[in-house]
Structures are given as C-alpha cells and as structure tokens.
C-alpha cells in the first residue's frame, strides 16, 4: 500500500498539521483505521493532562450549598454532594 502525506485539522487548536506517510504506515501496522484527530503538541498536552488527572469540576452541594471540586464531570451537576455531606450520608444511622 502506498501512503502520501496528508494535511489534517487539529480538533483542539484548529491548526493544520501533516500526517506523514511514515506515520500512516505505522498506524496501519498497528491496525489503527482512523487518522489522528490532534496535532503532535495537542496530543502530548492531552496525554499529560490525562496522566495528571487534572480534570476537575466545581460543584454546588445539593444539601449544604457549599462549593467544592470533584475529580470527574457529574452527569447531573444539580444532584451532587460535597465531600463532607457525602461522608455524612454514609455515617448517618438508617431509619429502619
């Protein structure tokens, strides 16, 4: 199979980058069917952020109203507890 350099658009920075024939050959040898969606710099940045776990979301607790940060993106941000209220909910005696 013959590969040729292709110009792609990065999904993060919207800059054009070249996907070289050599990179395409490497992707094909690994069984990857899709081209990269990020340029080299954005790919490195994305991997670093993922490795460091820097994804945090600021929430407002549904019980006490305090603001806090959680290490994930909540499905329903209006239905989430801060760390203190979350701990209290597990230590409260059951009403059975």
ChimeraX attribute file (.defattr): number of C-alpha atoms within 10 A of each C-alpha:
attribute: neighborCount
match mode: 1-to-1
recipient: residues
	/A:1	4
	/A:2	6
	/A:3	11
	/A:4	12
	/A:5	12
	/A:6	13
	/A:7	11
	/A:8	17
	/A:9	16
	/A:10	18
	/A:11	13
	/A:12	12
	/A:13	11
	/A:14	11
	/A:15	11
	/A:16	14
	/A:17	15
	/A:18	13
	/A:19	18
	/A:20	14
	/A:21	14
	/A:22	12
	/A:23	16
	/A:24	21
	/A:25	16
	/A:26	12
	/A:27	15
	/A:28	14
	/A:29	10
	/A:30	9
	/A:31	9
	/A:32	12
	/A:33	10
	/A:34	9
	/A:35	13
	/A:36	17
	/A:37	14
	/A:38	21
	/A:39	21
	/A:40	14
	/A:41	10
	/A:42	15
	/A:43	15
	/A:44	12
	/A:45	13
	/A:46	13
	/A:47	11
	/A:48	12
	/A:49	12
	/A:50	11
	/A:51	9
	/A:52	8
	/A:53	11
	/A:54	11
	/A:55	12
	/A:56	13
	/A:57	13
	/A:58	15
	/A:59	20
	/A:60	17
	/A:61	21
	/A:62	15
	/A:63	12
	/A:64	11
	/A:65	11
	/A:66	13
	/A:67	12
	/A:68	15
	/A:69	15
	/A:70	15
	/A:71	11
	/A:72	12
	/A:73	13
	/A:74	14
	/A:75	8
	/A:76	7
	/A:77	14
	/A:78	11
	/A:79	12
	/A:80	17
	/A:81	22
	/A:82	20
	/A:83	12
	/A:84	12
	/A:85	16
	/A:86	13
	/A:87	11
	/A:88	10
	/A:89	11
	/A:90	9
	/A:91	9
	/A:92	8
	/A:93	8
	/A:94	7
	/A:95	4
	/A:96	3
